[in-house]
Each structure stands twice: as structure tokens, then as C-alpha cells.
Amino acid sequence: MHFDFLVGCSPAHYFVCSNRRTGRRTGRKPITLAVLGFLIVACDTSGPDVRAIDPDTGRWYGNELRNQGEAVFTANCASCHGGQAQGLAEDWRARQADGSFPPPPLNGSAHAWHHPLSVLLQVIDEGGTALGGNMPGFASQLNRQEKLAAIAYFQDFWSDDIYAQWQQMGGTD
């Protein structure tokens, strides 16, 4: 028995199974429902391909995502990281009175560029408490597209040299 829908992501094939020997359709199988959720996620092509280079920007994101990111960043991040991701603390490395670190600049002048995209997404999801900060997690507030858009926005402030170093250190890997 094999599952025809594993060949492609056509929704019309999600529940169709066939007997490999006879080729006869056998209808729905219980395992199909278990696999369905995985396939919907696996076949989801929404969001940018972070390993592709946009011809206009020369980076993993395009201008449209960066523009979307400005709105996401302004609404969710700017109050702590500054409107242009410049940070608001005089020294982002000095602990605050409560012992936590202030929100760092994300514009390439601090250390955000030392972390690959996967870590940046993780910090957005889980927050900065584990890193000594007070940033809340945004896992349930922002979807993946919005998180990537926010990252595209602050990375747009990075110089080409900083961006190239980020890529060499893992970047979108």
C-alpha cells in the first residue's frame, strides 16, 4: 500500500490511498489523518525562502517583507529597541537596577548579528529572560511571517559588511 498524496501536495490527493499491487483505490486510511497535518505544514510555501537572495536587496528578504517588518517592529519592538532598532539604553551591556540587561540595539551596532536566523527567531518566540533580559516571548502574538518581517526590518539597518559577516557566521543556516 502506498499513499498517492506523498507524491505532491495537491489537496485533492490527501485522502486517497491505493493498493500498490493492483493500483485499485482503497479509500481513506487511518494513517492518512495522522500524516495530513504534517503534509499541510510541509507543503506550506507561505513566507519567504530565507536561503534565496533577493535581486533588489542582495539579502534573504525583499523590500516588501522589509516594509511589512517596519509596521510589525513599530507595533511590537520599537518601544524597547527604538524606532530604528538603535536601542534606547546608554550602554546595553550594563545591567539595570533589577540585574537584567537592557534591550540591545538590533541595528548592527550590538551583537544581534552574531546570531543566525534560527536563534533570532527563538529569542523572539521565547523572549530574552534566558539571556538576562526582560523581553517577553512573542510566540503566540506573531506568526512566522511577522517575525521574519521584523528581522528583515532591523537587518536593513545593518551595513553590507555586518550582513556579510552574519552570513559567514551562520546567517540563514
Long-range contacts (C-beta under 8 A, 24 or more apart in sequence): 1-26, 1-29, 3-29, 3-31, 3-32, 3-35, 5-32, 5-35, 5-39, 6-35, 6-39, 9-39, 9-42, 9-43, 14-39, 46-145, 47-144, 47-145, 47-148, 48-148, 50-117, 50-148, 50-172, 51-172, 57-156, 58-160, 59-152, 59-155, 59-163, 60-117, 60-152, 60-171, 60-172, 61-148, 61-149, 61-151, 61-152, 61-155, 61-156, 65-148, 65-149, 65-152, 66-149, 66-152, 66-153, 66-156, 68-145, 68-146, 68-149, 68-152, 69-148, 69-149, 69-150, 69-151, 69-152, 69-153, 69-154, 69-156, 70-153, 72-142, 72-146, 72-147, 72-149, 72-150, 72-153, 73-149, 73-150, 73-153, 73-154, 76-138, 76-141, 76-142, 76-150, 77-106, 77-150, 77-154, 80-135, 81-105, 81-106, 81-154, 82-107, 84-157, 85-153, 85-154, 85-157, 86-157, 95-132, 98-134, 100-132, 100-133, 100-134, 101-128, 101-131, 101-132, 101-133, 102-133, 103-128, 103-133, 103-134, 103-135, 106-154, 106-157, 107-154, 107-157, 107-158, 108-155, 108-157, 108-158, 108-159, 108-162, 108-163, 112-154, 113-158, 113-162, 113-163, 113-165, 113-166, 113-169, 114-166, 114-169, 115-170, 116-166, 116-169, 116-170, 116-171, 116-172, 116-173, 117-151, 117-171, 117-172, 117-173, 118-173, 120-151, 121-147, 121-148, 121-151, 124-150, 124-151
